[in-house]
Each structure stands twice: as structure tokens, then as C-alpha cells.
Amino acid sequence: MASEAWPADELEAVPHCPYCGGTDRTLALEGVQDWAFGCATGVWSYWSCNQCLALVLHPRPTKASIGQAYARYYTHGGDQQAGHLSRLKQRVRNEHWSQLFNTSITPRLGLPRGLGWCVTWLRPWIAEPFGLRQWAQLPKGVLIDVGCGNGDKLKLAGQLGWQARGIELDMSAVQAAQAQGLQVEQGGYELLENYRGQADCLVCSHVLEHVHQPLQLLGLLLAALKPGGVLLISAPNAASHLRRHYGENWRGLEAPRHLAIPDATWLRGWMRGQGFDCTQVPSFPLETAIESERMRRRALTTEPADVQAAKAVLRGMAPATPAEQDVVQLVCRRAKQ
């Protein structure tokens, strides 16, 4: 990857922080490459904004060229690419969630309620997808997932009774979602303009860090919500405890696709400043740690040793505070007037 530079005429400077507009910054990481997927060229630098603490890629690919960094990306595939073991694990997870929320999420094992204990004891080892609890418990209505990828979460929300639809820029991901019968529209987050005041629930999971104008995205999200609607937003956290440990090998970087990574405290404060009550949901750092161990080895596939090393790292760390969570996950509802 380092042998081929990103074309200079397809780069742009970032003179101001995309979140707060600040110009005072400090070089945080340099020499970063695409060790996450190994498909993007270039060597990159991240700068820490001294005002809002975001991590900002500077220089960065232009809007016209950034698509080159997504040549091999995880949203492209559908369920048909999963192996037998992965499909079995998914059935176990779905059975656990079905028992937990007294619903039916398929494909599942189909256990009667009396045998739910066969899977519910696995709860400490099953990471709950961000948003699942809210989708199961909130009154159902229109749900829009911005950046829905191949539609896995959209499908889950639909099974829980939501009128679910998605917006996705990647045509390959859109085709994978539509092949599952999901209602997904191809395009950027600007399509939210067509849904002002229509969404009971908006999902924006790991999208904010990918866009050139994150404040524009946030503004469109807030405008698309109905009064009393709920926004579920998540992104890597610039102040992550794992970022401090892994540095340039932190999975949350993903250069050059992650253009600007927000700070959890700043994002939570910004949403509250817009009149929202925000609850931060703890994230599960094990997967990030495993991937960071894999990236540290400059490998594209994980090995059992990565899992063991990641578990050892987490055992040696103090529990992360809300400000240090690896991923900031916010459930935001407009405060009552």
C-alpha cells in the first residue's frame, strides 16, 4: 500500500475542524495506512483538534475520489457469503434476542419459552447490536437507517414491526439489501431532505466519521425526526481507551475512509445543545481489540492468537468511563419544551 501514493490532485487540505470549525490542532498520528482492509493506497496523518478533540484526517481524499477507498468493503456482501458456522451462531443470537424481548427474530432455533434458558445464559458473551433494545421497546413507526450497508440491521428492525427503509451510497451494498427484499434507496445522506419530519426513529451507525461535512449530516438527521422521535447515532470515539493503547493500529482509524472521528464528550454535548436528551449506551470493545491485534500484525485475517491477545489487553485495562468508550453510542430524544 505504501508503495503507491494517493494521487496528489485528488487530495484536499482540511484547514478547519469539520465539527467545531477550530484551526488549532496537534499532529496525533502519522504514517497510517489502510491496515483494516488493505484496499486503499496512501500514507495518512491524523490531527487532534485542540478545541473539540476530534481526530481529523489531513490532507484527505476529495469527495470525487473517496470511492476508490471502498473497493473491498464489508457492506458489499449479503448473508449468502456466511459459512455454516456463522449462520448457526446467528441463529443462536437471534434466539437469545427473541427470548429476551419476547418477540421472534428469524432465522432462529425455535425454542419454546420454557427452554429459553438454553440460550439466555449466553448473554454475557453475545454483544447486543446498538439499537436493538430501542427497536424492541419503542412504539413502532417509520424507521430510516442512513448508511444501512447491506441491510442487516434494517432487516432486524423490520422483523420487530418497524416500517423500515434505508439510504445507502454504495451500489453493491444497495443491491445486496434489495436482494433480501429490503426497501433501500441508493444515494448519499442528502436524500434525507426528502424525509423532513417523517421519521419516528433514525439510525446513523458508523456514518458520521465517513463524510466530508458531518455537521450537515447531523442537521439533516435532526430535521428528519418527528416531534418525539428518537435518533440512534454511533461513531468511533477519538478519546477511546483502545486508541490510546493501539495508536496507529487502532481499528477505529480505518484510514482514509474515516475522515473525522468525533470525541464522545463533545458529540454528547453538541446533541444536548440542540435540545436533545441523550443516553450513552456502553459499547463492546472486544471486537475492536481483536481487529487491532490483527492490524498490528499487518494481516488481513484474524487468528486465535489475536483473540487471546485482545482479551489479555482488556483484562489489564480499567473499565472505560463514558468518555473513554471505544465507540460512542447515543440514544437521543428531543427534550420536552
Steps between C-alpha positions, in 0.01 A plus 500: 500500500776744591666445161215683327399847610151644481502731195596850611235664281235293679589629846372807682620690805278521809571844649211489750371224727187355332322490839579825680674709235814536711842553344723423799614136474778260584643217292372183665594214265703480180603225262157337526394265219194294416584209727128432551413380148822543303323648199578872518832653401678780678668589829292721727515734799238568766491828691338558837279809519599691812150643531261202469763218513385340172750304292516652152662350189710769331546506210207281395359353178258724313132409473558403139782258582402349838310217331835342410549419869191275504607247239486216751269589784291293742162645398523344154394148583181339610412210729574250226871556557489373856617149580302232680657582838422871460140423412466274804641771726251747353212265577619472859525879530156547349355243736654678797360837393160346423484357850633819661251734332207257471488524122608291201816588311578256221680288409504356852511163674128504577521410870180526707497755782555229758835412344622855459758443771693287247618820331435784746790388716724604207406865549841613635665369181250635245551864406164670463478705180467869571136596452350155542365571848345829386343342191347229718365737765401824321159552334539390139486740205722619215868411539769628264852356514751741344796306368325166544765294319370163385192544718564255784376740770221624276375144468514460877300820557240387248452172685433698817211683333657818363422647157867480419679652205862585433727746322833369375763653270675175402317343204639153578361523852166629367475201266578261786227662711244504221573132431366435852178685414594810701392852408829679444564813296836560336661835575670713762366637825375802307193288419384576854374827355207295365402377847476816709285437807411144394714267715396356834846345530820589316807279498842636408751234598866547407428756228595831660873427483479421127356826368668825399238721670386328821315806631288507185414135557408568863278789398311289246453223754344735751274652234373156393380407850137532601429678832583242765702294254817316600842521337743212547849616406836329539859564396853412610610711793812713456560466877470119494702314761597254226625778278741600776624141520524410131591837348539473121366142515166596655217353293300819543731692266439316174692750287411655265127416530465652847537870424411652837446303821303685769570513871225332707469782753483766229238312294282439804526868595424617146183290485386635837564849370250427221233426760535122529509272800783254438571164657836341425492123452822312591682340207664157480874549440606139441444498124696823458784362710511179295508695174765733639718200587454372146593840356803516727624187321422663162278204418161497325356205692480439873654207681421340838808672640341838423198408710713393793719810478194727484343338804825541691515871409144559620559307823793728574300819448281683745135514391444779248312808617226638271754748363740214419261250339648361180182587311268784598139374477229756572125464532372853440144627553397861466446646845145602592439873485 
